[in-house]
Amino acid sequence: MSCPRLVIDLDKIEHNAKELVSRLGEKGIGVSGVTKAVLGCPSVADAMLRGGVDGIGESRLQNVSRLRSAALARAATCNVTLIRSPMLSQIDDAVAMCDASLNSELVVLRRLAAAAVRQGRSHGVWLMIELGDLREGAMVDELPELVAFVLDAPSLELRGVGSNLACQSGVAPDDNNMRELSDIVERLEAEFAVAMPCVSGGNSASLHWALNCTGPHRVTNLRLGEAILLGLDPLYRQPIARLYTDAVVLVGEVIEAKVKPVHPWGTVATTSFGVARSRVGSGTIRQALVALGRQDIDPDGLTPPLGLSILGASSDHLVLADVGSAPPVSVGDEIQFGLDYAALLRAATSPFVETITHSKRDVLAA
Ligand SMILES: *Cc1c(COP(=O)(O)O)cnc(C)c1O
């Protein structure tokens, strides 16, 4: 098998989705599965859909196109929401390929409405509201104009409102900002005499709030990528109970394994990636090089197996200290790493890393 490779266990993805769908379901919250970190991989979308997510959220049309042309019927035909505001230059494709999109600009809504008319389609709209994290979202005083426009446009369908937190400024979803969201929803409902069908509260960072909240709220949906793929709560970087944290792993191959001095010699200046980490200890260590680099991963986001630790990485070499693996690592060995979101994003995007999915279903079908 090719190296490096990203290996995705679809049964674990399905399990993670099912667990989250069930636990959030008890709170009246549905789940959209977000596949952007794996570039809209259709089999991952299919596993999420088997796990019970309501639809797929994608941020890029290239990934949506991959889903739409998939051989897997569930992934090809599911409800897809574009979770980044469409570019004006892509409006026609956004309407043709996506059932709905997240929006915060009147000019975009106007163009969506016109494109939907031209295509004889209806396009769903989620109006994003700025709640303090300062990424996307309309300010509260802009909302009435946006709502009025969507309600008046026959080719647009108001799906609801949404918010996104913890991505730009690290603002944590909590009872306060979620109550603010619910209050805004109720004010808009009163002003326009409509019932807001859905409220999409946020991403994986909202799980902690959603699973622990006790008071009333209006949130009916979360958009979850990281929590399903990695089983991690991004806010506290903790594993989520009863979820697999190894549904996605990265396998790299050792290309050099030698005993080397702990400390470099010569005049030490900076490396291609800034100042090198200082090395601790004395004498020699067993050092292993893996054919994997910053073009493929974020070295800070990799977890090596027990007995190995990461000393650093350049464009295409990852340097490991072999401090206790038995037997010692040798050339040709494959090493399996855990990944955080940043490392996963880069590995899935690197043209040098093959993505391989597997499932017991494949074995049964074969
Ligand atoms: C990426 C993204 C998500 C999913 O984020 P995760 O942390 O992977 O759950 C949800 N909503 C929006 C708007 C996003 O950009």
The ligand as an SDF file (V2000), in Angstrom:
LIG
                    3D

 15 15  0  0  0  0  0  0  0  0999 V2000
  -15.8410   23.9440    9.4140 C   0  0  0  0  0  0  0  0  0  0  0  0
  -17.1710   24.4150    9.8090 C   0  0  0  0  0  0  0  0  0  0  0  0
  -17.9880   23.5970   10.6010 C   0  0  0  0  0  0  0  0  0  0  0  0
  -17.5370   22.2710   11.1500 C   0  0  0  0  0  0  0  0  0  0  0  0
  -16.5150   22.4820   12.0930 O   0  0  0  0  0  0  0  0  0  0  0  0
  -15.9640   21.2890   13.0000 P   0  0  0  0  0  0  0  0  0  0  0  0
  -15.1410   21.9620   14.0170 O   0  0  0  0  0  0  0  0  0  0  0  0
  -15.1830   20.4010   12.1050 O   0  0  0  0  0  0  0  0  0  0  0  0
  -17.1500   20.6160   13.5910 O   0  0  0  0  0  0  0  0  0  0  0  0
  -19.2540   24.0570   10.9010 C   0  0  0  0  0  0  0  0  0  0  0  0
  -19.6900   25.2580   10.4510 N   0  0  0  0  0  0  0  0  0  0  0  0
  -18.9400   26.0590    9.6960 C   0  0  0  0  0  0  0  0  0  0  0  0
  -19.4930   27.3690    9.2450 C   0  0  0  0  0  0  0  0  0  0  0  0
  -17.6480   25.6700    9.3500 C   0  0  0  0  0  0  0  0  0  0  0  0
  -16.9000   26.4860    8.6010 O   0  0  0  0  0  0  0  0  0  0  0  0
  1  2  1  0
  2  3  1  0
  2 14  2  0
  3  4  1  0
  3 10  2  0
  4  5  1  0
  5  6  1  0
  6  7  2  0
  6  8  1  0
  6  9  1  0
 10 11  1  0
 11 12  2  0
 12 13  1  0
 12 14  1  0
 14 15  1  0
M  END
$$$$
